[in-house]
Amino acid sequence: MRVLHVYKSYYPDTIGGIEQVIAQLATALRDSGDESRIFTLSPDAQPRVLRRPEGEVHRRRAWVEIASNPISLSAFAEFRRQVEWADVVHYQFPWPFADLLHLACGRGKPSVVTYQSDVVRQKWLMHAYNPLMKRFLRSVDAVVATSPQYRDSSPVLQALGRDVEVIPNGIDETCFPSPGAHTLAAWRESVGEGFFLFVGVLRYYKGLETLLRAARGFGGRIVIAGTGPQADQLQDYAAREGLANVSFVGRVSDEDKMALLRLARAFVFPSHLRAEAFGMSLVEAAMSALPLVCCEIGTGTSLVNEAGVTGATVPAQDPDALRAAMQRLLDDPAQAVRMGQAARRRFEELFTAGHMARAYRQLYERVRAQP
């Protein structure tokens, strides 16, 4: 089967959770004998075709970007050619320009959309976008949410008037390198071990201001790995407040990330807005048998982290509750180990790339069989 994956950005231009999901899904489909291509826009788009292990990446240059929505009029002809190649077209939502691509060029092929997130930040544009979005979501053959929590709490999905499937995002742990002894020793020397770890892009919805407030009075160490738009602001705040128990280590390689996950006591993920629709970093931590601490925001984070079993969930933007949850895991190592083991079992049951690929392949077959 030939599957065309469609999203607004992709490696190497951007590195994020949806890009990771596409790569993991395409790789798992390849291992079962299917072929994938990725259609995307790029600020450069040279070369136009990248050959990666998960499949060819076909790019067109983005002419303009409006409210995180890249647009390219030259994309229509190339997208039409890619649709002709494909047996199934798989869209990742939201990307409003892809709605236009589909309605103009993609309606002749079986189509699936994974609804990764509501449009959260650009609410001022929703009035204008709403008719196009509804037409797009009603015209595809299947709509997928990544968790029951998001399906049941999204006003868009609830008003859609059609069945919405649930297929959780997944990862293949064999894609991650095992950290070498030298790397582990270097990180142990730098940040110690038994710390509470955050890994991700430092964005507005990650709730890291709450984590820094929770750090005051917390008896353990916190390591923040990643960079992003809020990096300078967060580091300035930590310096002003004298938060000596917080370390910012910047962007890390996969080997470094796996070393940090191995050395950590627990994983903390304080995202407080629905823009955090799933949390692939939580899945990586569960894969690494770490207990999880996150906020209850009615999204897939509560599917990954089962409260009281794999870790703790706390109210959003509540530094006192976050501090207390972390302190309990710091003070009770045995409980931290039990919850970490439960997180690992939950990963094996629900969040592997193999589970995800098998579910999508069955869905692809169903939509192809529809008249």
Secondary structure per residue as TSV (DSSP state, phi and psi in degrees):
chain	resnum	aa	ss	phi	psi
A	1	M	-	360.0	141.8
A	2	R	E	-109.2	121.7
A	3	V	E	-118.5	127.3
A	4	L	E	-102.1	114.6
A	5	H	E	-93.1	135.2
A	6	V	E	-127.5	121.7
A	7	Y	-	-154.7	159.2
A	8	K	S	-68.7	-24.1
A	9	S	-	-149.6	161.8
A	10	Y	-	-159.6	169.4
A	11	Y	T	-56.1	146.3
A	12	P	T	-91.0	4.2
A	13	D	T	-66.5	-41.6
A	14	T	-	-134.1	152.1
A	15	I	-	-130.1	110.8
A	16	G	-	-154.0	-177.8
A	17	G	H	-65.0	-40.7
A	18	I	H	-70.7	-39.6
A	19	E	H	-58.7	-40.8
A	20	Q	H	-64.7	-40.8
A	21	V	H	-61.9	-44.9
A	22	I	H	-60.7	-46.2
A	23	A	H	-62.5	-42.7
A	24	Q	H	-66.7	-41.8
A	25	L	H	-66.5	-46.0
A	26	A	H	-63.5	-37.6
A	27	T	H	-66.1	-44.9
A	28	A	H	-65.7	-37.4
A	29	L	H	-65.6	-39.3
A	30	R	H	-59.3	-40.3
A	31	D	H	-67.3	-19.6
A	32	S	T	-98.9	9.4
A	33	G	T	98.0	3.7
A	34	D	-	-93.3	161.7
A	35	E	E	-118.1	135.1
A	36	S	E	-121.4	147.5
A	37	R	E	-128.7	154.1
A	38	I	E	-118.2	126.8
A	39	F	E	-106.4	128.9
A	40	T	E	-153.7	172.0
A	41	L	E	-108.9	156.4
A	42	S	E	-145.1	146.4
A	43	P	S	-67.0	-18.9
A	44	D	S	-116.6	-52.8
A	45	A	-	61.2	29.7
A	46	Q	-	-123.2	119.3
A	47	P	S	-74.1	164.0
A	48	R	S	-73.7	-27.1
A	49	V	E	-122.1	123.4
A	50	L	E	-106.9	135.7
A	51	R	E	-103.4	112.1
A	52	R	E	-118.8	162.9
A	53	P	T	-57.3	-34.5
A	54	E	T	-81.2	-14.3
A	55	G	E	149.0	172.4
A	56	E	E	-72.9	139.3
A	57	V	E	-107.8	114.5
A	58	H	E	-101.5	121.2
A	59	R	E	-121.9	146.9
A	60	R	E	-128.3	150.3
A	61	R	E	-72.1	132.2
A	62	A	-	-73.4	125.3
A	63	W	-	-80.6	-39.1
A	64	V	E	-153.9	156.8
A	65	E	E	-128.4	124.6
A	66	I	E	-120.9	116.5
A	67	A	T	52.2	51.9
A	68	S	T	65.0	21.1
A	69	N	E	-118.4	94.2
A	70	P	E	-69.4	144.6
A	71	I	E	-133.6	142.9
A	72	S	-	-152.6	117.7
A	73	L	T	-69.6	-25.2
A	74	S	T	-74.1	-7.3
A	75	A	H	-75.5	-23.3
A	76	F	H	-63.2	-46.7
A	77	A	H	-64.7	-42.3
A	78	E	H	-68.1	-39.3
A	79	F	H	-62.3	-39.1
A	80	R	H	-61.2	-40.5
A	81	R	H	-64.6	-40.1
A	82	Q	H	-69.5	-36.1
A	83	V	H	-63.3	-39.8
A	84	E	H	-61.2	-34.8
A	85	W	H	-70.1	-33.8
A	86	A	-	-81.9	153.5
A	87	D	S	-90.8	-33.0
A	88	V	E	-139.9	140.3
A	89	V	E	-109.7	127.9
A	90	H	E	-119.6	111.1
A	91	Y	E	-95.9	145.1
A	92	Q	E	-106.8	122.0
A	93	F	E	-102.1	138.8
A	94	P	-	-100.7	139.2
A	95	W	-	-154.6	92.4
A	96	P	H	-54.2	-33.7
A	97	F	H	-64.4	-31.8
A	98	A	H	-65.9	-29.3
A	99	D	H	-59.6	-44.1
A	100	L	H	-65.3	-43.0
A	101	L	H	-56.8	-45.8
A	102	H	I	-64.3	-48.4
A	103	L	I	-67.0	-29.1
A	104	A	I	-85.4	-35.5
A	105	C	I	-131.7	-13.5
A	106	G	I	-110.1	1.7
A	107	R	T	-75.7	-8.7
A	108	G	T	-85.7	-4.8
A	109	K	S	-117.2	149.0
A	110	P	-	-53.5	138.8
A	111	S	E	-140.1	144.4
A	112	V	E	-131.6	140.6
A	113	V	E	-124.0	130.0
A	114	T	E	-94.7	116.6
A	115	Y	E	-85.7	92.5
A	116	Q	-	-77.3	-32.8
A	117	S	-	-163.3	148.1
A	118	D	-	-63.6	160.2
A	119	V	-	-78.4	110.8
A	120	V	-	-101.1	-49.6
A	121	R	S	-83.4	-34.8
A	122	Q	-	-93.5	49.8
A	123	K	H	-61.6	-28.4
A	124	W	H	-65.7	-20.9
A	125	L	H	-92.9	-10.8
A	126	M	H	-63.0	-33.3
A	127	H	H	-60.6	-41.7
A	128	A	H	-75.4	-36.1
A	129	Y	H	-80.4	-24.8
A	130	N	H	-53.3	-45.5
A	131	P	H	-61.9	-42.5
A	132	L	H	-64.3	-44.1
A	133	M	H	-60.2	-46.3
A	134	K	H	-63.7	-41.5
A	135	R	H	-63.3	-41.9
A	136	F	H	-63.2	-51.3
A	137	L	H	-66.2	-26.1
A	138	R	H	-86.9	-14.0
A	139	S	H	-92.9	-19.4
A	140	V	S	-77.6	163.0
A	141	D	S	-80.8	-24.3
A	142	A	E	-153.4	142.9
A	143	V	E	-118.3	132.9
A	144	V	E	-122.2	133.2
A	145	A	E	-103.2	156.4
A	146	T	S	-91.9	-4.1
A	147	S	-	-159.0	152.1
A	148	P	H	-61.7	-33.9
A	149	Q	H	-61.0	-44.3
A	150	Y	H	-72.1	-40.4
A	151	R	H	-57.0	-42.7
A	152	D	H	-83.0	-14.4
A	153	S	H	-110.3	-7.7
A	154	S	-	-80.9	120.0
A	155	P	H	-62.9	-30.5
A	156	V	H	-67.6	-48.7
A	157	L	H	-67.6	-35.5
A	158	Q	H	-67.2	-30.1
A	159	A	T	-92.9	2.2
A	160	L	S	-70.9	-30.8
A	161	G	-	76.4	28.1
A	162	R	S	-150.3	161.6
A	163	D	-	-66.1	142.4
A	164	V	-	-122.7	120.1
A	165	E	E	-74.5	161.3
A	166	V	E	-123.0	120.1
A	167	I	-	-134.6	109.8
A	168	P	-	-66.8	148.9
A	169	N	-	-66.1	151.2
A	170	G	-	-143.9	164.7
A	171	I	B	-136.1	156.7
A	172	D	-	-105.3	113.8
A	173	E	G	-66.9	-19.2
A	174	T	G	-70.6	-12.9
A	175	C	G	-76.1	-13.4
A	176	F	S	-100.0	135.7
A	177	P	-	-73.0	149.7
A	178	S	-	-82.3	127.5
A	179	P	-	-66.8	135.8
A	180	G	-	-75.2	164.2
A	181	A	H	-60.5	-38.7
A	182	H	H	-65.3	-41.6
A	183	T	H	-64.8	-43.9
A	184	L	H	-61.4	-43.3
A	185	A	H	-64.3	-39.1
A	186	A	H	-64.7	-43.0
A	187	W	H	-71.9	-35.5
A	188	R	H	-62.5	-39.0
A	189	E	H	-67.5	-34.8
A	190	S	H	-79.6	-47.7
A	191	V	H	-125.0	0.4
A	192	G	-	78.7	-153.6
A	193	E	S	-147.5	170.3
A	194	G	S	76.6	16.9
A	195	F	-	-87.3	171.6
A	196	F	E	-101.6	125.9
A	197	L	E	-110.3	136.3
A	198	F	E	-119.1	135.5
A	199	V	E	-130.8	130.0
A	200	G	S	162.5	175.5
A	201	V	-	-76.3	135.8
A	202	L	-	-83.1	83.7
A	203	R	-	-109.7	172.2
A	204	Y	G	-63.6	-29.7
A	205	Y	G	-94.1	4.5
A	206	K	G	-80.2	-9.5
A	207	G	-	70.1	23.9
A	208	L	H	-73.1	-23.1
A	209	E	H	-61.3	-40.7
A	210	T	H	-64.2	-40.5
A	211	L	H	-62.3	-41.2
A	212	L	H	-66.5	-37.6
A	213	R	H	-66.5	-35.5
A	214	A	H	-68.8	-23.4
A	215	A	H	-65.4	-30.3
A	216	R	T	-68.1	119.8
A	217	G	T	88.7	-3.6
A	218	F	-	-81.3	137.2
A	219	G	S	-81.6	-4.8
A	220	G	S	-115.2	-173.2
A	221	R	-	-103.5	151.4
A	222	I	E	-124.9	130.4
A	223	V	E	-116.0	125.9
A	224	I	E	-112.1	113.4
A	225	A	E	-108.2	128.1
A	226	G	-	133.5	168.8
A	227	T	-	-138.3	174.3
A	228	G	-	160.7	-172.8
A	229	P	T	-58.9	-27.4
A	230	Q	T	-99.5	8.2
A	231	A	H	-58.0	-51.9
A	232	D	H	-63.3	-43.4
A	233	Q	H	-60.6	-44.5
A	234	L	H	-67.3	-42.3
A	235	Q	H	-67.3	-36.9
A	236	D	H	-62.8	-41.9
A	237	Y	H	-62.7	-46.8
A	238	A	H	-60.7	-38.1
A	239	A	H	-67.5	-44.3
A	240	R	H	-62.4	-38.4
A	241	E	T	-85.2	-3.5
A	242	G	T	64.7	41.4
A	243	L	-	-83.1	81.1
A	244	A	T	-70.3	-14.8
A	245	N	T	-92.3	11.5
A	246	V	E	-117.2	129.8
A	247	S	E	-120.1	128.1
A	248	F	E	-99.1	120.6
A	249	V	E	-111.2	2.2
A	250	G	E	75.1	-168.6
A	251	R	S	-70.5	137.5
A	252	V	-	-124.1	153.6
A	253	S	-	-73.5	169.5
A	254	D	H	-62.0	-38.9
A	255	E	H	-65.0	-43.1
A	256	D	H	-63.3	-40.8
A	257	K	H	-61.3	-43.4
A	258	M	H	-66.9	-33.1
A	259	A	H	-65.0	-45.0
A	260	L	H	-63.1	-40.5
A	261	L	H	-63.0	-35.4
A	262	R	H	-71.1	-33.2
A	263	L	H	-86.2	-15.4
A	264	A	-	-76.6	155.8
A	265	R	S	-82.8	-40.3
A	266	A	E	-157.6	168.0
A	267	F	E	-114.1	130.8
A	268	V	E	-117.8	134.3
A	269	F	E	-140.4	86.0
A	270	P	-	-89.0	22.2
A	271	S	-	-51.3	137.7
A	272	H	-	-122.3	-0.5
A	273	L	S	-124.0	158.5
A	274	R	T	-69.4	-8.2
A	275	A	T	-60.5	-23.5
A	276	E	-	-85.8	86.3
A	277	A	-	-83.6	-21.7
A	278	F	S	-143.8	-61.3
A	279	G	-	95.6	75.0
A	280	M	H	-65.1	-27.0
A	281	S	H	-64.2	-33.9
A	282	L	H	-62.7	-40.7
A	283	V	H	-63.7	-42.0
A	284	E	H	-61.7	-39.3
A	285	A	H	-67.9	-40.9
A	286	A	H	-62.6	-41.0
A	287	M	H	-56.6	-33.2
A	288	S	T	-89.5	9.5
A	289	A	T	62.5	39.8
A	290	L	-	-102.0	141.9
A	291	P	-	-67.5	152.1
A	292	L	E	-118.0	141.4
A	293	V	E	-127.3	120.9
A	294	C	E	-146.4	177.5
A	295	C	E	-99.7	149.3
A	296	E	E	-84.0	108.8
A	297	I	-	-128.9	11.7
A	298	G	S	73.8	27.7
A	299	T	S	-126.6	-166.5
A	300	G	T	-66.2	-13.5
A	301	T	H	-60.4	-31.3
A	302	S	H	-79.9	-13.7
A	303	L	H	-79.3	-43.1
A	304	V	H	-66.9	-46.5
A	305	N	S	-103.9	103.2
A	306	E	-	-82.5	112.3
A	307	A	B	-56.3	131.7
A	308	G	T	81.0	-7.7
A	309	V	T	-113.9	-58.1
A	310	T	T	-98.5	-3.2
A	311	G	E	161.8	-151.0
A	312	A	E	-126.1	143.6
A	313	T	E	-116.8	140.7
A	314	V	E	-130.6	162.7
A	315	P	E	-61.5	146.7
A	316	A	T	-66.7	146.1
A	317	Q	T	56.0	38.1
A	318	D	-	-121.3	89.9
A	319	P	H	-63.4	-31.7
A	320	D	H	-66.2	-44.6
A	321	A	H	-66.1	-39.0
A	322	L	H	-64.7	-44.9
A	323	R	H	-60.6	-42.9
A	324	A	H	-64.5	-40.9
A	325	A	H	-64.9	-42.5
A	326	M	H	-66.0	-39.8
A	327	Q	H	-63.7	-37.7
A	328	R	H	-61.7	-42.4
A	329	L	H	-70.4	-31.1
A	330	L	H	-68.8	-39.6
A	331	D	H	-81.0	-16.7
A	332	D	-	-127.3	81.1
A	333	P	H	-58.6	-34.3
A	334	A	H	-64.5	-42.3
A	335	Q	H	-64.2	-39.1
A	336	A	H	-60.3	-41.7
A	337	V	H	-65.8	-44.7
A	338	R	H	-60.2	-45.7
A	339	M	H	-67.2	-36.3
A	340	G	H	-63.5	-40.1
A	341	Q	H	-66.2	-38.0
A	342	A	H	-66.2	-36.8
A	343	A	H	-63.8	-40.5
A	344	R	H	-63.5	-43.1
A	345	R	H	-63.1	-39.1
A	346	R	H	-66.1	-38.8
A	347	F	H	-58.6	-47.6
A	348	E	H	-64.1	-32.2
A	349	E	H	-79.9	-31.7
A	350	L	H	-126.2	-26.7
A	351	F	-	-122.8	25.1
A	352	T	B	-85.1	155.3
A	353	A	H	-62.4	-32.6
A	354	G	H	-62.6	-44.6
A	355	H	H	-59.7	-45.5
A	356	M	H	-62.3	-47.1
A	357	A	H	-65.6	-40.3
A	358	R	H	-63.7	-41.3
A	359	A	H	-65.8	-42.1
A	360	Y	H	-69.0	-37.7
A	361	R	H	-63.9	-40.4
A	362	Q	H	-61.9	-39.4
A	363	L	H	-66.7	-42.3
A	364	Y	H	-57.2	-43.5
A	365	E	H	-62.9	-39.3
A	366	R	H	-65.3	-45.8
A	367	V	H	-70.3	-29.2
A	368	R	H	-68.5	-30.6
A	369	A	H	-81.0	-13.4
A	370	Q	-	-71.6	144.0
A	371	P	-	-66.0	360.0
